[in-house]
Amino acid sequence: MIGTATIAAGPGHTESPGLWVLAWRRFRHDWIGLVSLYVTAFFLVLMAASAAGLIAGDWGKEVGVSHAPPGFMGPGATATQPAPRSAGSPDASRGQQKDDSGIADPLADVLVQIRAKAPPGSVDTDVADPLADVLAEIRGRSGSAAAAEARAPTLLFGGDKWGRDVLKKAIKGTETSMFVGLAAAVLAALLGTVFGALAGYYGRWVDDAFNWFYSVFTSIPYLLLILSIAAVLNQKGTVTVILILGLTGWTGIFRLIRAEYMKHKVREYVQAADAIGASNTRRIFVHILPNVSHVVLVQLSLHVVLFIKSEVILSFLGFGVGVDTVSWGSMLNEAQSELLLGNWWQLAAATAAMAVLVTAFGLLTDALRDALDPKLK
């Protein structure tokens, strides 16, 4: 035995555990890190189930009344429903009325005014409605069945202005925001690792070129940079957000990996690989990269949190995902107008989901950084 950091490898032999074995031993004794790992794994399972359509597949279905309150508040908590009009009210005599399908005629009021202003006998006041046939066809196809469907006065966690379940929207938003954060972080980590490895290993003009590229990106405030690129592209979508975040967020990883490669390329094991004829590519990606992989992993976790928050900001400002996609940012965008009516449940659902995930991921990153620190071996 060599101290306490050795394990039996066979009769008469001992083997020292590697970095990852020692890191796991330290990590499993950190109960905060373990709880954060379980919470993060729960959100990952939730994202996968939502992407597969097992849950929240019908998030866009209007199952409740407009601004349906949470179940514990009761149906009387909402005051946003329009009061029914009496038969003798002024609006009741106007033309813009809805049938059982809930579809209004947009020209009804105009036709009523034309008929009222025309002098008797001067023109034919029986003006035909040019949209009558089109509206009749639409109402015949979708009106009666949709109107007959009963809508719940309350939902478990409330509904939005269209009557969609806020809980299902939050789950679907988890899928979108987590996928954007993970995919953009992987892209940024890949670019930062490759650029940093080449700059740190080769040095000289290669290092100068990548450092100039790095200085251009870091000279602009990050949030302003991504907002500017999003405004110039003027194309919403999940893939667009991933590319914006991934192609601009590699700079921090580049700086750290470059420093690690400059330190490792002069060590004995790299010199030994050079002596036996190993190529530069093999020394960069086979010999040195495994020894700096813990830095990449920690930075990957940090950037997932950063990119989730960045996606929320972009979607909140209208530069993120499209209108047919829900994310935490788009939910917060909708919630700002609902707060004026006292409807807080969509804001609470999106904020709670985001706060739990971001906090868990942040604590998990801290635990990983402590466990993977080579100085603690």
N, C-alpha and C positions, 0 to 999 in steps of 0.2 A: 504494500500500500504506500502511496505517495501522499501523505497528509489525508485530508478528507475529501479531496477533489479527484479521486480515482475510483474506477469501477473495475470489477473483475472482467477480463477478456478471455480467459481460458486458464488451464492449469499452469500455474507458475508465471502468468502474464498479467499485467495490469494495463489499463488504457485510460488516459485522461479524457474526461468528457469535453465535448466541443462547446462553442459559444452558445448555440441554441439550446442545448441541454441545460447549461448553467442558467441561461436566461429564463427558461421555463420554471426551473426550481425557485428562482427569486420571484417570478411573476405570480405563481400560485399561492404564495404566502402574503400577497397584497390583496386583501379582501375588497378594497375599493376598485382595484383593477379588475378583479373577477366579476364583480357586480356590473361594472361598466361593459365588460365583454359580453355578459349575458343580455344586457339591454340592447347593445349594438347588434348582437346576433338576432334578437327578436325583431328589430326593425328590418334587418336583412331578409328574414323569413317573410315578414309582412310585404316587403317590396317584391319578392319573388312570387308570392301568392297573388298579389294584385296584378303583376305583369302576366301571369298565367290565366287570369280571369277567374280565379277561384273565389276571390272576395272583391267587393266594390266594383264588379264589372258593369253594374247598372247605375253607376254614380250619377249619370246625367238624367235619370228618370225622375219625373216630377211626382213624388209620392205624397207630398204634404201640401198644405195651403201655403200661400206666400208668407214668408217669415214665420213659419211654424215654430213656436217656442219649444224649449226642452220639455220632456215629459214631466219633470218634477215641478215645473212652473204652472202647468195646467193650461188649457186652451184659452182662458180669459186673459192671458198675459200679453197677447199680441193685440195691437190697436191699429194695424196697418191695413186691415181689410176694408175695402170701400163699402159704405153703407148702401143697401138696396134703395133704388129710386122709386118713389111713389108714382102712381099713374098720373096724378095731377101736377107733378112738379114740372118746372119749365124744361128741364133736360129730357124729361120723358117724351115730350112732343117733338124733340129734335130728331134728326134722322140717324145719328150715329148710335145705333142700338145693336146689341149682340143677340144672336140666336142661341140655341142650346150648345152650339159648338164653341162659343166664346169668340168668334171671329167678327170684327166690326167692319162696316163699310166705310172706307176713308173719305168717300165723296158724298156721303149722305147729308152732312151739314151744308155743304156747298149747294147741293140741289135744292134743299129746303129754302135757302136764302134766295136763289134764283127765282123759284116759284113764287115766293112772297113779294119780291120787288117788281115782278112783271105786271104792267097795267092790265086790267081785265080786258080781254078780247083783242089786245094788241099783238100778242104772240101766243103760241101754243105753250101753255104752262105745264103741259104734261111732258116734261123733259125726261127722256129715258136715261137710265143709269148705265153707262158703258161697261161698268165692272160687274153688273148683276150676274151675267152668265158665268164669269170666272169665279166669283165668290160662291155661287151655287154649287159649282163643281167641287171647289175645295171643301165646302161644308159637307157635301155629300160623301166625300171620301174619308174625311177625318173628324168631322164635327161631333156627331152624336155619340159615337163610341168614346171619344176622349172626354166629353163633358159628363157622360154618365159614370165615368170611373170615379169612385169615391176617393177623396184625398183626406189624409189623416190631419186632424186639428193640431196634433203635437207629434214630435219625433223625439227619439231618445236623447240626442244632443242638439236638437233644433234643425231648422231648415233655412235655406237662403231665400232670396226674393222670388225665385222660380219654384220653390217648393222642393228643391233637391236636398237629400240628406247630408247634413254637414259632416257627420261621422264618416260616411263613405267618401266624401270629398277630401277629408283629411287623410284617409288611407291612400287614396289615389294620388294626392299631393305628396305623400311620403315616397311613393314609387318614383314620381318624376324628379323630386328634389334630390333623393339619394342617388338615383341613376346618374343625374347630371354631375353631382359631386364626385362620385366614384370614377366615372369615365373621364372627367376633366382632370382629376388628380392623377390617374394612371398616365394620361397623355403628357401632363406636365412633368411627372417623375421620369418618364422615358426620355423626354427631350433634355431635361436638366442633367440626367445621369450621363447620357451619351455626350452632350456638349462638355460637361465638366470633366469627364474621363479623357476626352481628346485634348482639351486645353491643358489639364494638369499633367498629363503624361508626356505629350510632345513639347510643350512649352514654345518658346521663341515666337515665330510669326503666327503659328496656329493659336497660341495663347493670346496674342495681341488681337487677332481677328475676333475671337469669341468674347474677349473682354470689351472690345468696342461695341459689339452687338449687345452685350449685357448692359453696358452703360446707357445705350439708347433707350432700352426698355425701362430701366430704373430711374431715368431722369424725369419721367412723367409719373405723377401720382397714380397708383394702381386703379383706384375706383374711377378716376377721371379717364384713364386709358380705356378700360373696358366699356364705359358708357359712350365714349367717342367712337370706338369701333362698332358698337352695336347700332349707334345712330347712323353711321356711314353705310353699313351693310343694309339697314332698313329691312331686314328679313327675319321674322320671328320663327322660332322653332327650337326643339330640343337639341338637335344636332348643331345648330348655329351657336347656341349658348355654350355647348361643350367645346367647340372649336375656339370660341372667343376666350374662354377661361383657360383652356389647356395651352393655347399658343402664346398666352401672355403671362402665365403663372409659373414658368419654369426657372425664373431667375434666382430665387432663393435656394433651390436645390442645386443649381449649377454652381453657385458660389461655394457651398459646403463640399460638394463632390470634387471640385477642382482642388481645393485645399487638401482633401484626403489623398488624392492621387499624387499630388506633389510630395506628400510625406511618405507614401508607400513605395513609390517607384525607385527609391534609393535604398530600400531595405534589402537584407541578405537574401530572402527567399525570391525576390524579383531578380536580383543579380544572379542567383543560382539558375533560375529559369532561363535567363539570357545566356548563361555559360553552356547550357546543354542544347541551345539552338531553338528555343521557343520563339515564335514570331511575336511581333508587337501586338497583334490582335489577340493572341492567346494570353499574353501577359496582362493586357488590359481587362479582358472580360472573363478569363478563367482563373487567373492568379490573384489579381488585386480586387476585382469586383466583389467576390464573396466576403472579403475582409472589410468592405465598406457598406455591405448590404444593410446593416442595422441602421445606418444613417439614412439610407433611401427609404426604409420602412417607416421610420419615425416621421420623416418629412412627408411621406405619402399620407399618413394619418392626419398630420397637421393641415395639409392642403385639402383633404376631404371636407373638413370643417369650414375652411376658408371659402371653398367653392360653393358649398351649400348656402352659406350666408350671401355670397355674391349673386347666386342665382335668384334668391329671394328678393334681393334689392333690384335686380334687373327686371324681374317679372312684376314687382310692385310698381315700378316706374313705367311699365308698358313696353320694355325692350326685350323681354324674356321669351317665354313659351307662347305659342299661339293661342287664339281664343278657344280652340277646340280641345285644349289640354289644360288640366288643372294642376296647380302647384301651390305650395304654401305662399309664395309671393302673390299669385293671382287671387288667392283667397283673402289675403290682407288688403289687396287693392279693392276688392268688392266690399270688404268689411268697413272701410272708412266712411262710405255713404250710409251703411246700415247703422252705424253708431249714432248718427243724428236722429234716428228713430228709436233709439234705445235697445237695438238688437245687437247684443254683444257676443252671442254664442259662436258665430263663425270666426271672429277674431280670437276668442279664447281657444277654440279647437286648433287653429293653425299655430298660434303662439305656443300652446302647451306641447304639441307634437315636436315643433322645432326646438324648443328649449330642452326637452328631455333628450332628444338625439344629440344635439350639439354638446350638451353637458357630458353625456356619457362618452361621446367620442373624444372629447377633450381630456377627460380623466383617463380614458384608455390610452391615449397618446402619452400622457405623463407616466403611466405605469410601464408602458413599453420602453420609454426612454430610460427609466431607472433600471429596468431589467436587462436592457441591451448595452448598458454602459460598460465598455471593456475594463474600466478602472475598478469595477466592483467584482471582477472575476476572482 
